[in-house]
C-alpha cells in the first residue's frame, strides 16, 4: 500500500519535476545526489575507523543510515542505486577476505539491505509523518517508524547474510543483531535531528551569545574531563544539554548534542571515558543505550521548547496585529488606552503633568467622496508620518478612529503641549497632496488638548476633556488648537 501510494505520487510529479525547462535544475540535483552518495561512502569509512570496537568489530554508530534516509527523502527511489553502490564499496574492504566464499555476493546483499532500509524509512516517514517531526508527539512516531522498524529489518538481513557467509558464528548473532540495530537507529536519529532543526530553525548569522559560548565551553569541559580524567562526570552532559534546550535555538542544541555524542562514541573507540568495560558487548550496550536515551531526551525537549517559542512568537504577532492599524502602522485605540492608563498612574504617583491630545482631519469625508478612498488613504498615511516625526521618543501616538488620532505627551504642561500641537498643525497645513485629477490640495486638522494640572481626575475624564476641546476647535472654524478650560 505504501509503495503504491509512493508510485502514484511519482507519476503525478514526474512530468512537472523533469519536464522541459528543468534540465539545469535536474543537473544540479543529480550532482548534489552524487555528492550525497560520496558523503554516504566517506561517513561509512569514517565510521568504521572511529566508531568500531576492536577486536570484535562492533559498530557503535552508523551515520550512513541517516544520510541514506535523507537522500531518499529528497530524491526518492532514484537515490537507492547510489546508496547501494556507496554501501557496497564502503563494506567491501572489510568483507573481501580469502576464507569466505563469494565475499562480493555477501557484500552486495548487505548493500542491498542498506538501500532497502533508507527507502523503507522514507516510505514510512512519508506515510506516518507527512508534516515531519515538529513536536515531541511526532518524535515518538519517528522513533518507532524510522529509527526502529527499518533498522530491525536491516539488522535481520545483514546478520543472516553474514552468518550464512561464515562471517559470524552462531553465538555472535544476537550481539551483532543488536549492534546493527542500535548503530543504525543512532545514525538515523543524529543525522535527522540536525537536518530537521536546520529546516525548522534555519541558521541566523549573528554574533554568538554569551549563553552559546558558555554552553559550548561547558560541554567541552565535561567531555574532556569525562574522557581523560574523571569518567563519571560525563553523565553531567545530559542535564547540561537539557538546560541548553531551554536557552538556545533548536539547530544549536541539535548540532552541539550530535557533536558531543559523536565525540563520546569516538572516545570510547580509543578506550576513553566511562563506558570502557571488560567486554566489548558491555561497552557497546552501555554506551549506545546512554547515547540513544540522551539524544531522544534532548531532541524531544528541544522540539517542545521550539514549539513553545513558536506559540509565543505567534501570540506576540497576533497581539501586535490586534493593537496596530494596518494602514498607517500606528497603534490603535486598543493599544492607546492601556498606555494612557499607565502614564496617568505614573504622573499622579510622581506629581508630574502630562497632556492628552485628540485631533482629526477636517472635512475628511468630502476628501474621500471627491477624490476616492485611495487618495484619502494617502493623506492618512502621510499625516501619520508627519506626526511620528513631530513627536518625541517618550510620546505615544495612535489612530483611534477613521480620521481621528490621539497623542500622549508625558512630562508636558498645557502651554508646552499647545506649542507642540500648533507646530504640528502648521506642518500639516503646509503639506500638499496631488489628487488623481492632477490638482494640488492641502488639508487641515483640528486639535483638542487636555492636561492633568495636578487635578483629581481619571484618565477617561481627561480623554473626554480632550474630545470636548476638539469639538470646540471644530465649532470655531476648524484648523486650530484648543485646550479644555477647567
Legacy VTK file of the C-alpha trace (Angstrom):
# vtk DataFile Version 3.0
C-alpha trace
ASCII
DATASET POLYDATA
POINTS 486 float
0.000 0.000 0.000
2.832 2.403 0.879
4.695 1.568 -2.338
1.534 2.020 -4.436
0.928 5.424 -2.846
4.534 6.414 -3.457
4.420 5.334 -7.115
1.232 7.355 -7.588
2.988 10.458 -6.246
5.949 9.814 -8.576
3.602 9.532 -11.569
1.855 12.794 -10.677
5.085 14.712 -10.051
7.264 13.164 -12.748
6.411 15.375 -15.716
6.490 18.532 -13.604
9.817 17.690 -11.988
11.677 16.526 -15.103
9.847 18.396 -17.861
11.105 20.876 -20.430
12.919 23.814 -18.877
14.023 21.764 -15.878
17.275 20.408 -17.350
19.608 22.723 -15.463
17.727 22.133 -12.218
17.841 18.378 -12.796
21.584 18.546 -13.480
22.255 20.390 -10.214
20.004 17.936 -8.400
21.898 14.982 -9.872
25.265 16.481 -8.934
24.029 17.050 -5.391
22.803 13.457 -5.314
26.291 12.281 -6.314
27.831 14.407 -3.555
25.382 12.899 -1.068
26.381 9.411 -2.168
30.019 10.387 -1.669
29.139 11.654 1.826
27.476 8.292 2.484
30.650 6.454 1.458
33.000 8.749 3.399
30.881 8.599 6.564
30.805 4.803 6.299
34.583 4.544 6.026
34.961 7.186 8.739
32.596 5.256 10.999
34.494 2.019 10.526
37.661 3.795 11.610
36.376 5.742 14.618
33.146 4.096 15.792
34.121 0.419 15.919
35.290 -1.645 18.872
38.180 -3.985 18.136
38.779 -6.901 18.003
35.029 -7.681 17.954
34.259 -5.185 15.127
31.120 -3.981 16.914
29.927 -0.768 15.257
28.763 1.875 17.735
27.323 4.397 15.262
26.304 4.133 11.603
25.790 7.670 10.257
25.209 6.457 6.660
21.770 5.177 7.701
20.698 8.758 8.409
22.347 10.112 5.253
20.681 7.436 3.107
17.310 8.232 4.675
17.690 11.921 3.804
18.775 11.022 0.275
15.569 9.043 -0.218
13.517 11.860 1.291
14.893 14.236 -1.348
15.287 12.010 -4.416
13.050 9.022 -3.707
13.849 5.756 -5.451
16.488 7.476 -7.614
18.779 7.621 -4.565
18.605 3.884 -3.854
21.056 2.680 -6.563
23.685 5.187 -5.434
23.169 4.203 -1.790
23.692 0.558 -2.734
26.858 1.367 -4.703
28.277 3.526 -1.886
27.441 0.878 0.739
28.950 -1.868 -1.409
32.315 -0.185 -1.869
32.399 1.022 1.740
31.877 -2.512 3.099
33.895 -4.461 0.534
37.382 -3.941 2.090
36.225 -5.436 5.369
34.276 -8.344 3.840
36.588 -9.351 0.993
38.569 -11.966 2.890
40.022 -15.183 1.498
38.373 -17.528 3.998
34.844 -16.655 2.816
33.178 -17.963 -0.333
31.720 -15.294 -2.631
32.538 -12.275 -0.436
31.359 -9.902 -3.157
27.931 -11.545 -3.159
27.558 -11.169 0.603
28.785 -7.584 0.366
26.127 -6.911 -2.271
23.403 -8.420 -0.081
24.424 -6.163 2.806
24.494 -3.155 0.475
21.017 -4.026 -0.828
19.817 -4.190 2.780
21.242 -0.713 3.427
19.495 0.660 0.335
16.227 -1.000 1.321
16.498 0.443 4.827
16.735 4.004 3.511
13.842 3.512 1.086
11.579 1.822 3.649
12.349 4.536 6.201
11.380 7.170 3.629
8.096 5.387 2.804
7.140 5.032 6.462
8.143 8.622 7.206
6.106 9.969 4.276
3.068 7.966 5.330
3.079 8.478 9.091
4.862 11.828 9.373
3.785 13.888 6.331
4.473 17.141 8.196
7.804 15.951 9.559
8.965 15.894 13.172
7.653 19.139 14.608
6.969 18.309 18.260
7.570 15.713 20.950
4.484 13.726 19.928
5.666 13.306 16.345
9.118 12.376 17.675
7.682 9.182 19.184
6.324 8.214 15.744
9.687 8.977 14.195
11.486 6.745 16.700
9.130 3.837 16.027
8.582 4.058 12.269
12.007 5.327 11.191
14.554 4.556 13.920
13.311 1.093 14.883
11.361 -0.734 12.159
13.721 -0.176 9.167
16.883 -0.880 11.219
15.278 -4.077 12.572
14.661 -5.288 9.015
18.192 -4.352 8.003
19.713 -5.988 11.075
17.874 -9.250 10.362
19.011 -9.332 6.720
22.637 -8.376 7.369
23.050 -10.651 10.391
21.569 -13.604 8.489
23.714 -12.814 5.454
26.923 -12.700 7.496
26.021 -15.911 9.321
25.310 -17.747 6.065
28.541 -16.398 4.585
30.586 -17.631 7.514
31.489 -14.205 8.857
29.684 -14.821 12.151
29.444 -17.779 14.483
26.076 -18.705 15.967
26.939 -17.347 19.404
27.676 -13.922 17.856
24.314 -13.466 16.135
22.399 -11.864 18.990
25.120 -9.364 19.795
25.683 -8.449 16.166
21.942 -8.017 15.528
21.552 -5.654 18.475
24.712 -3.792 17.491
23.459 -3.089 13.957
20.016 -2.140 15.239
21.335 0.401 17.743
24.071 1.764 15.478
21.659 2.343 12.577
18.996 3.794 14.871
21.514 6.219 16.343
22.647 7.199 12.863
19.060 7.904 11.800
18.358 9.952 14.910
21.535 12.025 14.968
21.600 12.926 11.284
17.892 13.656 11.077
17.752 15.853 14.164
20.348 18.214 12.662
18.598 18.196 9.274
15.174 18.732 10.844
16.459 21.532 13.069
18.064 23.224 10.063
14.738 23.052 8.230
12.582 24.256 11.129
15.002 26.751 12.629
17.399 27.992 9.905
20.861 29.378 10.598
20.881 33.000 11.702
24.274 34.584 11.230
24.814 36.904 14.153
27.229 37.488 16.968
27.354 34.435 19.275
25.517 34.993 22.541
27.108 34.572 25.950
24.793 31.604 26.605
26.017 29.880 23.450
29.693 30.429 24.257
29.261 29.248 27.858
27.284 26.191 26.729
29.933 25.132 24.222
32.681 25.688 26.783
30.829 23.696 29.455
30.063 20.768 27.145
33.689 20.773 26.001
34.948 20.815 29.599
32.670 17.937 30.594
33.784 15.956 27.559
37.493 16.467 28.241
37.240 15.720 31.971
34.891 12.774 31.402
37.066 11.080 28.814
40.524 11.818 30.197
40.351 12.294 33.960
37.018 11.729 35.731
34.892 9.286 33.681
31.742 9.629 35.796
31.496 13.349 35.057
30.400 12.539 31.502
26.911 11.839 32.865
26.537 15.574 33.538
26.348 16.143 29.815
22.634 15.234 29.771
21.413 17.866 32.283
23.621 20.471 30.604
22.102 19.695 27.202
18.619 19.743 28.723
19.233 23.224 30.143
20.617 24.293 26.761
17.400 23.159 25.068
15.529 25.819 27.056
18.023 28.599 26.370
19.299 28.104 22.814
17.759 27.684 19.392
16.741 24.251 18.111
19.500 23.974 15.498
22.172 24.998 18.005
21.087 22.377 20.534
20.826 19.658 17.873
24.281 20.437 16.484
26.034 20.596 19.862
24.378 17.434 21.178
25.133 15.486 17.985
28.790 16.523 18.002
29.058 15.728 21.720
27.641 12.219 21.286
29.758 11.519 18.203
32.804 12.638 20.177
31.847 10.387 23.084
31.456 7.365 20.808
34.772 8.108 19.120
36.481 8.465 22.519
35.146 5.053 23.536
36.717 3.622 20.373
40.083 4.752 21.812
39.251 3.232 25.237
38.495 6.589 26.858
35.532 7.523 29.043
33.236 5.727 31.486
31.868 3.114 29.074
35.054 1.095 28.630
34.226 -2.306 30.184
35.862 -5.709 30.362
33.919 -6.892 27.317
33.080 -5.158 24.068
29.465 -6.263 24.447
29.065 -4.451 27.749
30.811 -1.371 26.393
28.573 -1.260 23.317
25.333 -1.754 25.251
26.121 0.807 27.934
27.354 3.457 25.519
24.629 3.084 22.899
21.857 2.919 25.491
23.154 6.082 27.167
23.647 7.916 23.876
20.277 6.895 22.439
18.417 7.863 25.611
20.209 11.211 25.841
19.710 12.009 22.159
15.968 11.307 22.317
15.569 13.298 25.536
17.435 16.346 24.279
15.795 16.270 20.839
12.332 15.934 22.371
12.843 18.764 24.847
14.373 20.981 22.169
11.381 20.346 19.892
8.962 21.107 22.719
10.795 24.322 23.535
10.789 25.222 19.839
7.010 24.789 19.720
6.625 26.932 22.838
8.773 29.645 21.261
6.709 29.473 18.067
3.497 29.789 20.084
4.898 32.761 21.985
6.086 34.484 18.806
2.745 33.783 17.134
0.912 35.261 20.112
3.118 38.330 20.006
2.464 38.752 16.276
-1.278 38.451 16.781
-1.129 40.910 19.664
0.880 43.328 17.542
-1.595 42.984 14.679
-4.571 43.420 17.006
-3.108 46.569 18.555
-1.930 48.310 15.376
-3.647 49.986 12.469
-2.936 48.172 9.205
-2.922 51.292 7.010
-0.698 53.655 8.995
1.154 51.160 11.176
0.252 53.226 14.250
-1.067 51.742 17.483
-4.874 51.687 17.629
-7.350 52.500 20.408
-6.858 49.080 21.998
-3.156 49.842 22.478
-3.602 53.526 23.305
-5.936 53.103 26.282
-3.531 50.946 28.372
-0.711 53.376 27.527
-2.877 56.277 28.708
-3.758 54.476 31.943
-0.115 53.642 32.612
1.025 57.232 32.047
-1.815 58.624 34.158
-0.915 56.447 37.145
2.770 57.276 36.759
2.154 61.024 36.587
-0.248 61.006 39.546
2.189 58.969 41.635
5.119 61.284 40.859
3.116 64.501 40.894
4.034 65.279 37.278
1.952 66.752 34.481
1.029 65.320 31.094
-1.244 66.154 28.155
-3.731 64.166 26.111
-4.479 65.312 22.566
-7.153 64.261 20.110
-7.050 65.538 16.551
-8.786 64.706 13.319
-8.732 65.739 9.665
-11.120 68.500 8.679
-13.733 67.579 6.052
-12.207 64.172 5.503
-15.484 62.681 4.229
-15.571 65.288 1.473
-11.975 64.403 0.548
-12.889 60.727 0.233
-16.082 61.451 -1.694
-14.344 63.840 -4.107
-11.099 62.011 -4.823
-11.647 58.439 -3.716
-10.541 56.330 -0.786
-7.078 55.664 -2.225
-6.336 59.383 -2.087
-7.809 59.561 1.407
-5.587 56.679 2.498
-2.513 58.505 1.169
-3.480 61.536 3.232
-3.861 59.413 6.375
-0.508 57.698 5.871
1.332 60.970 5.235
-0.169 62.738 8.252
0.755 59.745 10.413
4.345 60.093 9.168
4.385 63.812 9.993
3.092 63.040 13.478
5.835 60.466 14.040
8.486 62.989 13.053
6.965 65.730 15.213
6.704 63.667 18.392
9.442 62.927 20.901
10.669 59.437 21.729
8.733 59.485 25.005
5.461 60.499 23.341
2.810 57.958 22.395
0.522 58.327 19.396
-2.251 56.236 17.868
-5.007 56.170 15.286
-8.134 55.725 17.380
-10.792 56.122 14.682
-11.332 56.652 10.971
-9.677 60.074 10.687
-9.184 60.575 14.420
-5.815 60.346 16.152
-4.610 60.640 19.745
-1.296 61.766 21.220
0.055 61.324 24.732
2.665 63.876 25.882
4.343 62.811 29.165
6.154 65.389 31.297
4.374 68.214 29.471
2.300 71.118 30.800
-0.581 72.742 28.955
1.411 75.602 27.470
4.154 73.335 26.121
1.553 70.942 24.754
-0.237 73.751 22.925
3.020 74.942 21.335
3.922 71.414 20.214
0.490 70.835 18.705
0.488 74.207 16.960
3.782 73.335 15.290
2.328 70.026 14.205
-0.875 71.667 12.901
1.156 74.119 10.842
3.319 71.336 9.375
0.159 69.547 8.263
-1.275 72.725 6.740
1.950 73.270 4.768
1.823 69.773 3.257
0.371 69.380 -0.254
-1.167 66.368 -1.976
-1.630 65.625 -5.669
-5.171 64.394 -6.362
-5.921 61.799 -9.073
-7.111 64.571 -11.409
-3.740 66.324 -11.110
-4.887 69.162 -8.871
-2.876 70.065 -5.777
-4.610 70.159 -2.414
-3.786 70.777 1.210
-5.593 69.514 4.267
-6.099 70.915 7.736
-6.625 69.367 11.134
-8.419 70.378 14.313
-6.839 69.641 17.689
-8.190 69.289 21.214
-5.916 69.193 24.276
-6.425 68.412 27.958
-3.799 68.428 30.722
-3.717 66.858 34.156
-2.600 70.018 36.010
-2.473 68.288 39.417
-6.229 67.686 39.389
-8.030 64.678 40.830
-9.431 63.170 37.620
-9.073 59.793 35.999
-7.661 59.175 32.543
-11.054 58.610 30.906
-12.221 62.051 32.081
-9.059 63.596 30.684
-9.656 61.922 27.329
-13.243 63.174 27.312
-11.983 66.706 28.013
-9.618 66.499 25.036
-12.551 65.347 22.909
-14.620 68.348 24.044
-11.743 70.669 23.185
-11.597 69.083 19.722
-15.279 69.815 19.146
-14.652 73.369 20.266
-11.970 73.681 17.574
-14.430 72.349 15.012
-17.158 74.731 16.139
-14.853 77.754 15.950
-13.937 77.196 12.293
-11.556 74.206 12.253
-7.799 74.250 11.544
-6.914 75.286 15.088
-5.843 74.044 18.507
-7.953 74.411 21.648
-7.327 73.399 25.247
-10.012 72.314 27.648
-10.672 75.008 30.237
-11.358 73.654 33.704
LINES 1 487
486 0 1 2 3 4 5 6 7 8 9 10 11 12 13 14 15 16 17 18 19 20 21 22 23 24 25 26 27 28 29 30 31 32 33 34 35 36 37 38 39 40 41 42 43 44 45 46 47 48 49 50 51 52 53 54 55 56 57 58 59 60 61 62 63 64 65 66 67 68 69 70 71 72 73 74 75 76 77 78 79 80 81 82 83 84 85 86 87 88 89 90 91 92 93 94 95 96 97 98 99 100 101 102 103 104 105 106 107 108 109 110 111 112 113 114 115 116 117 118 119 120 121 122 123 124 125 126 127 128 129 130 131 132 133 134 135 136 137 138 139 140 141 142 143 144 145 146 147 148 149 150 151 152 153 154 155 156 157 158 159 160 161 162 163 164 165 166 167 168 169 170 171 172 173 174 175 176 177 178 179 180 181 182 183 184 185 186 187 188 189 190 191 192 193 194 195 196 197 198 199 200 201 202 203 204 205 206 207 208 209 210 211 212 213 214 215 216 217 218 219 220 221 222 223 224 225 226 227 228 229 230 231 232 233 234 235 236 237 238 239 240 241 242 243 244 245 246 247 248 249 250 251 252 253 254 255 256 257 258 259 260 261 262 263 264 265 266 267 268 269 270 271 272 273 274 275 276 277 278 279 280 281 282 283 284 285 286 287 288 289 290 291 292 293 294 295 296 297 298 299 300 301 302 303 304 305 306 307 308 309 310 311 312 313 314 315 316 317 318 319 320 321 322 323 324 325 326 327 328 329 330 331 332 333 334 335 336 337 338 339 340 341 342 343 344 345 346 347 348 349 350 351 352 353 354 355 356 357 358 359 360 361 362 363 364 365 366 367 368 369 370 371 372 373 374 375 376 377 378 379 380 381 382 383 384 385 386 387 388 389 390 391 392 393 394 395 396 397 398 399 400 401 402 403 404 405 406 407 408 409 410 411 412 413 414 415 416 417 418 419 420 421 422 423 424 425 426 427 428 429 430 431 432 433 434 435 436 437 438 439 440 441 442 443 444 445 446 447 448 449 450 451 452 453 454 455 456 457 458 459 460 461 462 463 464 465 466 467 468 469 470 471 472 473 474 475 476 477 478 479 480 481 482 483 484 485
